[in-house]
Amino acid sequence: MAIILFFFTYYSKERKKIVSADKNSPIEEVSKLTEKISNVLENVNYNGSDGKGNFFDLNASLAEIPIDKPNLSNMKVVNAVIRIKNGREIYIKSDFCVYDRSTNNAKFTGNVLVTDANNQIASDNLDLIMSNNLITIYNNVKYKSEKGFLTADKVDIDILKNESNIFMFGKKNRVQVKYKN
């Protein structure tokens, strides 16, 4: 963590906006300008645990850290690995992710792909809530495995129990399942 903080403090790639202020600038105006500045980092890696023996690694090609929200990282081209203490690994890829370093929770968006053993789930959104060991996958969910194919609106996965709940948003809509023997 100290290395990340050191890098973040001294080697951030660029500032999003240049702030110019002189002696005569009112403090309120300078404050408004500096609130929107962000640090941009390349090839970022975060890792952590849930405190119960389960770990995760979160990697991104680019991360933007807003000055006014220093616990958040807005990430692009994201790869994550969740390592469960029983030896199981869950891989997540997405175009974007907002990671909260204070809670270890993350919201993935854009071309989300989850891989676990021989199973794949594609969707538009995924929320990883490490404190509850929960993955919520929603919007345009498509599940594929050796045993079949499934489409739904939302899937909740308990990471530790390896149990899923599958939902449709509309009462008249049904989960579509194609099962192979």
C-alpha positions as CSV (number, residue, x, y, z in Angstrom):
1,M,0.0,0.0,0.0
2,A,2.9,2.4,0.8
3,I,4.3,1.9,-2.7
4,I,0.9,2.8,-4.3
5,L,0.6,5.9,-2.1
6,F,4.2,6.9,-3.0
7,F,3.6,6.4,-6.7
8,F,0.2,8.2,-6.4
9,T,1.8,11.2,-4.7
10,Y,5.0,11.6,-6.7
11,Y,4.5,10.0,-10.1
12,S,0.9,10.5,-11.2
13,K,0.9,10.7,-15.0
14,E,-1.0,13.9,-15.5
15,R,-3.6,16.3,-14.2
16,K,-6.9,16.5,-15.9
17,K,-7.2,20.3,-15.7
18,I,-4.6,23.0,-15.3
19,V,-5.5,25.4,-12.5
20,S,-4.3,29.0,-12.8
21,A,-4.6,31.3,-9.8
22,D,-2.9,34.5,-8.9
23,K,-2.7,36.4,-5.6
24,N,-5.9,38.3,-6.5
25,S,-8.0,35.2,-7.1
26,P,-10.8,34.7,-4.5
27,I,-10.3,31.5,-2.5
28,E,-13.8,30.2,-3.5
29,E,-12.8,30.3,-7.2
30,V,-9.5,28.4,-6.6
31,S,-11.3,25.9,-4.4
32,K,-13.9,25.2,-7.1
33,L,-11.2,24.6,-9.7
34,T,-9.1,22.3,-7.6
35,E,-12.1,20.1,-6.6
36,K,-12.3,18.8,-10.2
37,I,-8.6,17.8,-10.6
38,S,-7.9,14.1,-10.8
39,N,-4.8,12.0,-10.8
40,V,-4.4,9.6,-13.6
41,L,-2.4,6.4,-13.2
42,E,-1.4,3.7,-15.7
43,N,-1.2,0.0,-15.1
44,V,-2.9,0.0,-11.6
45,N,-3.2,-3.0,-9.3
46,Y,-5.3,-3.1,-6.2
47,N,-5.6,-6.2,-3.9
48,G,-7.4,-7.0,-0.7
49,S,-9.4,-9.5,1.2
50,D,-12.7,-9.9,2.9
51,G,-11.0,-10.9,6.2
52,K,-12.2,-14.5,5.9
53,G,-9.4,-15.9,3.8
54,N,-10.8,-14.8,0.4
55,F,-8.6,-12.5,-1.7
56,F,-9.0,-10.4,-4.9
57,D,-6.7,-8.7,-7.4
58,L,-8.0,-5.8,-9.5
59,N,-5.9,-4.6,-12.4
60,A,-6.6,-1.8,-14.9
61,S,-4.8,-0.1,-17.7
62,L,-5.8,3.3,-16.5
63,A,-7.3,4.7,-13.2
64,E,-8.5,8.1,-12.5
65,I,-8.7,9.2,-8.8
66,P,-10.9,12.3,-8.2
67,I,-9.4,14.7,-5.6
68,D,-12.8,15.2,-4.1
69,K,-13.4,11.4,-3.7
70,P,-10.0,10.0,-2.9
71,N,-11.3,6.5,-2.0
72,L,-12.8,6.0,-5.6
73,S,-10.9,4.8,-8.6
74,N,-12.5,5.2,-12.0
75,M,-10.8,2.4,-14.0
76,K,-10.6,1.4,-17.7
77,V,-9.8,-2.0,-19.3
78,V,-10.3,-3.9,-16.1
79,N,-9.3,-7.5,-15.1
80,A,-10.1,-8.9,-11.6
81,V,-9.5,-12.3,-9.9
82,I,-11.3,-13.4,-6.8
83,R,-9.5,-16.3,-5.0
84,I,-11.8,-18.2,-2.7
85,K,-10.1,-20.1,0.2
86,N,-11.4,-23.4,-1.1
87,G,-9.2,-23.0,-4.2
88,R,-11.9,-21.7,-6.6
89,E,-11.1,-18.7,-8.7
90,I,-13.5,-16.2,-10.4
91,Y,-12.3,-14.0,-13.2
92,I,-14.0,-10.7,-14.2
93,K,-13.2,-8.5,-17.2
94,S,-14.9,-5.3,-18.2
95,D,-14.4,-2.0,-20.0
96,F,-14.9,0.1,-16.9
97,C,-15.0,-0.2,-13.1
98,V,-15.5,2.1,-10.2
99,Y,-13.6,0.7,-7.2
100,D,-14.1,1.9,-3.7
101,R,-10.9,1.3,-1.8
102,S,-12.5,1.9,1.6
103,T,-15.1,-0.9,1.2
104,N,-13.4,-3.1,-1.5
105,N,-16.6,-3.0,-3.4
106,A,-16.6,-2.5,-7.2
107,K,-19.1,-1.7,-10.0
108,F,-18.1,-3.1,-13.4
109,T,-19.7,-1.8,-16.6
110,G,-19.4,-2.4,-20.3
111,N,-18.8,-5.8,-21.9
112,V,-18.6,-7.6,-18.5
113,L,-17.4,-11.2,-18.7
114,V,-17.3,-13.5,-15.7
115,T,-15.4,-16.9,-15.9
116,D,-15.5,-19.6,-13.2
117,A,-14.2,-23.0,-14.1
118,N,-16.2,-24.0,-17.2
119,N,-18.9,-21.3,-16.8
120,Q,-19.1,-17.9,-18.5
121,I,-21.5,-15.1,-17.8
122,A,-21.7,-12.0,-20.0
123,S,-23.6,-8.9,-19.1
124,D,-23.7,-5.1,-19.1
125,N,-23.2,-4.6,-15.3
126,L,-21.7,-6.4,-12.3
127,D,-21.5,-5.3,-8.7
128,L,-18.9,-6.9,-6.5
129,I,-19.8,-6.5,-2.8
130,M,-16.8,-8.1,-1.0
131,S,-18.2,-7.4,2.5
132,N,-21.2,-9.6,1.7
133,N,-19.3,-12.1,-0.5
134,L,-21.9,-11.2,-3.2
135,I,-21.7,-10.7,-7.0
136,T,-24.8,-9.2,-8.6
137,I,-24.8,-9.4,-12.4
138,Y,-27.5,-7.6,-14.3
139,N,-28.8,-6.2,-17.6
140,N,-28.5,-8.5,-20.6
141,V,-27.3,-11.5,-18.7
142,K,-26.2,-14.5,-20.8
143,Y,-24.9,-17.6,-19.0
144,K,-23.1,-20.4,-20.9
145,S,-21.6,-23.7,-19.7
146,E,-21.1,-27.3,-20.8
147,K,-24.6,-28.1,-19.6
148,G,-26.5,-25.3,-21.4
149,F,-27.4,-21.7,-21.9
150,L,-29.5,-19.2,-19.9
151,T,-30.6,-15.6,-20.4
152,A,-32.0,-13.5,-17.6
153,D,-32.1,-9.9,-16.3
154,K,-30.3,-10.4,-13.0
155,V,-28.2,-13.1,-11.2
156,D,-27.0,-12.9,-7.6
157,I,-24.1,-15.2,-6.7
158,D,-23.1,-16.0,-3.2
159,I,-19.3,-16.4,-3.6
160,L,-18.7,-18.6,-0.6
161,K,-21.7,-20.9,-1.0
162,N,-21.5,-21.0,-4.8
163,E,-25.2,-20.5,-5.0
164,S,-27.1,-18.4,-7.4
165,N,-30.6,-16.7,-7.6
166,I,-31.8,-15.8,-11.1
167,F,-34.4,-13.1,-11.8
168,M,-36.3,-11.3,-14.5
169,F,-37.4,-7.7,-13.9
170,G,-40.9,-8.0,-15.4
171,K,-43.4,-10.3,-13.8
172,K,-44.5,-11.6,-17.2
173,N,-41.0,-12.3,-18.4
174,R,-39.4,-15.6,-17.9
175,V,-35.8,-16.8,-17.6
176,Q,-34.9,-18.6,-20.8
177,V,-33.0,-21.9,-20.3
178,K,-31.6,-24.3,-22.8
179,Y,-30.3,-27.5,-21.1
180,K,-28.0,-30.2,-22.7
181,N,-27.9,-33.8,-21.5
